[in-house]
Amino acid sequence: MANYDVLFMHNHFVLVTTIIMDETDDEESIELAALKRLADEYGNEFMEIIKSSKHVSIEGVTDNGIPEPGDPEDAGMER
């Protein structure tokens, strides 16, 4: 499984959603998964507005990106 951050730029706004799916190089599949997630969360009308955006960026995330509460490394402290 892989995490992908999908950024949609539309009318001076940036919307980011994270997709967890099988690892792939097919950016179209990742974008479609992101749009499906937006439709599930916010409805088809909102998704269609975002889909019309021509500015999409996809970034693979190498770790879960979520720090553990009280993690000294996240706070910039040495262990």
TORPA-4810 file (N, C-alpha, C, O; in nm, 3 decimals):
<nodes>
NODE_1_0.084_-0.118_0.000_0.000_0.000_0.000_0.088_0.125_0.000_0.199_0.125_0.055_M
NODE_2_0.039_0.228_-0.061_0.113_0.354_-0.069_0.020_0.471_-0.040_-0.101_0.463_-0.065_A
NODE_3_0.076_0.578_0.012_0.001_0.702_0.037_0.038_0.803_-0.071_0.155_0.819_-0.105_N
NODE_4_-0.062_0.871_-0.122_-0.040_0.977_-0.220_-0.116_1.101_-0.176_-0.235_1.093_-0.144_Y
NODE_5_-0.049_1.215_-0.173_-0.115_1.343_-0.151_-0.149_1.399_-0.288_-0.062_1.413_-0.373_D
NODE_6_-0.276_1.430_-0.308_-0.323_1.485_-0.434_-0.366_1.629_-0.409_-0.455_1.654_-0.328_V
NODE_7_-0.303_1.723_-0.478_-0.330_1.865_-0.461_-0.404_1.916_-0.584_-0.358_1.901_-0.696_L
NODE_8_-0.519_1.977_-0.561_-0.596_2.040_-0.668_-0.592_2.191_-0.645_-0.624_2.237_-0.536_F
NODE_9_-0.551_2.267_-0.746_-0.550_2.412_-0.737_-0.667_2.464_-0.822_-0.677_2.436_-0.941_M
NODE_10_-0.754_2.541_-0.757_-0.873_2.590_-0.827_-0.912_2.726_-0.769_-0.932_2.740_-0.649_H
NODE_11_-0.922_2.827_-0.856_-0.964_2.961_-0.815_-0.889_3.012_-0.692_-0.951_3.059_-0.596_N
NODE_12_-0.760_3.004_-0.695_-0.672_3.054_-0.588_-0.684_2.976_-0.457_-0.642_3.024_-0.353_H
NODE_13_-0.740_2.858_-0.462_-0.750_2.771_-0.346_-0.673_2.643_-0.374_-0.663_2.598_-0.488_F
NODE_14_-0.619_2.584_-0.268_-0.551_2.455_-0.280_-0.626_2.357_-0.190_-0.647_2.383_-0.072_V
NODE_15_-0.666_2.246_-0.248_-0.733_2.141_-0.175_-0.644_2.018_-0.180_-0.604_1.975_-0.288_L
NODE_16_-0.613_1.962_-0.064_-0.526_1.845_-0.057_-0.604_1.730_0.004_-0.672_1.746_0.105_V
NODE_17_-0.593_1.615_-0.059_-0.652_1.493_-0.003_-0.549_1.382_-0.014_-0.472_1.377_-0.110_T
NODE_18_-0.548_1.293_0.083_-0.454_1.182_0.083_-0.527_1.055_0.045_-0.634_1.025_0.097_T
NODE_19_-0.468_0.981_-0.046_-0.524_0.856_-0.095_-0.432_0.742_-0.053_-0.310_0.752_-0.069_I
NODE_20_-0.489_0.637_0.000_-0.414_0.516_0.033_-0.462_0.407_-0.062_-0.579_0.368_-0.060_I
NODE_21_-0.370_0.358_-0.145_-0.407_0.257_-0.243_-0.283_0.175_-0.279_-0.173_0.205_-0.233_M
NODE_22_-0.301_0.074_-0.361_-0.186_-0.004_-0.408_-0.090_0.088_-0.481_-0.132_0.181_-0.550_D
NODE_23_0.038_0.061_-0.466_0.140_0.144_-0.530_0.126_0.137_-0.682_0.112_0.029_-0.740_E
NODE_24_0.132_0.254_-0.746_0.118_0.262_-0.891_0.191_0.385_-0.943_0.211_0.483_-0.871_T
NODE_25_0.229_0.380_-1.070_0.286_0.497_-1.138_0.181_0.568_-1.222_0.210_0.672_-1.283_D
NODE_26_0.060_0.514_-1.227_-0.048_0.568_-1.310_-0.115_0.686_-1.238_-0.202_0.666_-1.153_D
NODE_27_-0.072_0.807_-1.273_-0.125_0.925_-1.207_-0.275_0.944_-1.232_-0.344_1.000_-1.147_E
NODE_28_-0.325_0.899_-1.345_-0.468_0.911_-1.373_-0.549_0.830_-1.273_-0.654_0.876_-1.227_E
NODE_29_-0.503_0.710_-1.239_-0.573_0.626_-1.141_-0.573_0.691_-1.003_-0.673_0.686_-0.931_S
NODE_30_-0.461_0.753_-0.968_-0.451_0.821_-0.838_-0.547_0.940_-0.835_-0.617_0.962_-0.736_I
NODE_31_-0.549_1.018_-0.943_-0.637_1.134_-0.949_-0.784_1.091_-0.943_-0.863_1.154_-0.874_E
NODE_32_-0.820_0.984_-1.014_-0.958_0.936_-1.011_-0.998_0.889_-0.871_-1.110_0.912_-0.827_L
NODE_33_-0.905_0.823_-0.801_-0.932_0.781_-0.663_-0.953_0.901_-0.572_-1.040_0.899_-0.484_A
NODE_34_-0.874_1.006_-0.593_-0.888_1.129_-0.515_-1.023_1.195_-0.542_-1.090_1.241_-0.450_A
NODE_35_-1.062_1.201_-0.668_-1.190_1.261_-0.703_-1.306_1.180_-0.645_-1.406_1.238_-0.601_L
NODE_36_-1.294_1.048_-0.645_-1.398_0.964_-0.584_-1.409_0.993_-0.435_-1.519_1.002_-0.381_K
NODE_37_-1.294_1.008_-0.370_-1.297_1.039_-0.227_-1.364_1.174_-0.202_-1.443_1.187_-0.108_R
NODE_38_-1.334_1.274_-0.285_-1.399_1.405_-0.270_-1.549_1.395_-0.291_-1.626_1.458_-0.219_L
NODE_39_-1.591_1.315_-0.389_-1.735_1.297_-0.413_-1.801_1.230_-0.294_-1.911_1.268_-0.254_A
NODE_40_-1.734_1.130_-0.237_-1.790_1.061_-0.120_-1.801_1.154_0.000_-1.898_1.147_0.076_D
NODE_41_-1.703_1.242_0.018_-1.700_1.332_0.134_-1.788_1.456_0.117_-1.856_1.497_0.210_E
NODE_42_-1.785_1.515_-0.004_-1.848_1.647_-0.024_-1.958_1.649_-0.129_-2.023_1.752_-0.146_Y
NODE_43_-1.979_1.540_-0.198_-2.085_1.535_-0.299_-2.032_1.552_-0.440_-1.923_1.604_-0.462_G
NODE_44_-2.112_1.505_-0.534_-2.073_1.508_-0.676_-2.059_1.649_-0.732_-1.970_1.674_-0.813_N
NODE_45_-2.145_1.741_-0.689_-2.138_1.877_-0.743_-2.004_1.942_-0.708_-1.941_2.004_-0.794_E
NODE_46_-1.960_1.928_-0.583_-1.830_1.982_-0.542_-1.717_1.915_-0.618_-1.624_1.982_-0.665_F
NODE_47_-1.725_1.783_-0.630_-1.621_1.708_-0.701_-1.610_1.753_-0.846_-1.499_1.766_-0.898_M
NODE_48_-1.722_1.778_-0.912_-1.719_1.823_-1.052_-1.653_1.960_-1.066_-1.583_1.985_-1.164_E
NODE_49_-1.674_2.048_-0.968_-1.608_2.179_-0.971_-1.457_2.160_-0.960_-1.381_2.220_-1.036_I
NODE_50_-1.414_2.077_-0.867_-1.271_2.052_-0.848_-1.214_1.978_-0.969_-1.101_2.006_-1.011_I
NODE_51_-1.289_1.886_-1.025_-1.244_1.809_-1.142_-1.214_1.900_-1.261_-1.128_1.868_-1.342_K
NODE_52_-1.284_2.012_-1.272_-1.263_2.103_-1.384_-1.129_2.176_-1.373_-1.084_2.239_-1.468_S
NODE_53_-1.065_2.166_-1.257_-0.935_2.229_-1.237_-0.831_2.163_-1.328_-0.830_2.041_-1.342_S
NODE_54_-0.748_2.242_-1.387_-0.644_2.188_-1.475_-0.511_2.175_-1.402_-0.413_2.130_-1.460_K
NODE_55_-0.506_2.214_-1.275_-0.382_2.211_-1.199_-0.390_2.104_-1.090_-0.455_2.124_-0.987_H
NODE_56_-0.324_1.992_-1.115_-0.324_1.881_-1.021_-0.180_1.837_-0.999_-0.102_1.826_-1.094_V
NODE_57_-0.146_1.813_-0.875_-0.013_1.765_-0.841_-0.028_1.641_-0.752_-0.112_1.640_-0.662_S
NODE_58_0.052_1.539_-0.778_0.047_1.416_-0.700_0.185_1.392_-0.641_0.285_1.392_-0.712_I
NODE_59_0.188_1.370_-0.510_0.314_1.345_-0.442_0.302_1.218_-0.361_0.207_1.201_-0.284_E
NODE_60_0.398_1.128_-0.379_0.401_1.008_-0.297_0.452_1.041_-0.159_0.543_1.122_-0.143_G
NODE_61_0.393_0.979_-0.059_0.433_1.000_0.080_0.507_0.875_0.125_0.452_0.765_0.118_V
NODE_62_0.630_0.891_0.171_0.711_0.775_0.205_0.681_0.718_0.342_0.705_0.600_0.365_T
NODE_63_0.630_0.799_0.435_0.590_0.746_0.565_0.450_0.793_0.595_0.389_0.865_0.516_D
NODE_64_0.397_0.753_0.710_0.259_0.791_0.738_0.243_0.939_0.766_0.131_0.989_0.765_N
NODE_65_0.354_1.012_0.793_0.348_1.157_0.808_0.276_1.205_0.932_0.262_1.326_0.951_G
NODE_66_0.232_1.115_1.017_0.158_1.154_1.136_0.247_1.128_1.257_0.276_1.013_1.289_I
NODE_67_0.290_1.234_1.325_0.375_1.212_1.442_0.297_1.152_1.557_0.177_1.175_1.573_P
NODE_68_0.366_1.074_1.636_0.305_1.017_1.756_0.300_1.125_1.864_0.394_1.204_1.876_E
NODE_69_0.194_1.131_1.943_0.187_1.229_2.052_0.306_1.211_2.146_0.339_1.099_2.185_P
NODE_70_0.371_1.320_2.183_0.483_1.316_2.274_0.613_1.270_2.212_0.708_1.243_2.285_G
NODE_71_0.619_1.261_2.080_0.741_1.217_2.012_0.848_1.325_2.023_0.833_1.432_1.964_D
NODE_72_0.957_1.300_2.098_1.059_1.404_2.115_1.124_1.444_1.983_1.161_1.560_1.966_P
NODE_73_1.138_1.350_1.889_1.199_1.382_1.759_1.113_1.482_1.683_1.166_1.571_1.617_E
NODE_74_0.981_1.468_1.692_0.890_1.560_1.624_0.902_1.699_1.684_0.882_1.799_1.614_D
NODE_75_0.933_1.707_1.813_0.947_1.836_1.881_1.085_1.896_1.861_1.114_2.004_1.913_A
NODE_76_1.172_1.826_1.784_1.306_1.877_1.759_1.402_1.849_1.873_1.507_1.912_1.883_G
NODE_77_1.366_1.755_1.958_1.451_1.720_2.071_1.525_1.590_2.041_1.472_1.500_1.976_M
NODE_78_1.647_1.582_2.089_1.721_1.456_2.074_1.674_1.359_2.182_1.631_1.399_2.290_E
NODE_79_1.684_1.231_2.149_1.644_1.129_2.248_1.756_1.094_2.338_1.740_1.011_2.427_R
</nodes>
